[in-house]
Amino acid sequence: MRLIKNTTELIRIKDPNIIISLVFENAYTHIEVQAKLDYPVYETTF
């Protein structure tokens, strides 16, 4: 696995509330992104 830099530009995330913590390229077949929201998520009931 290798760490990928400039991930926000690479996957074109436009939401400033998403914080990317780790990005890896696994065996040149797929990219794994670990991210979290900068604000709490409220549950809704339907």
Secondary structure, DSSP 8 states (H G I E B T S, - for coil): -EE-S-HHHHHT---TTEEEEEEEEETTTEEEEEEEESS-------
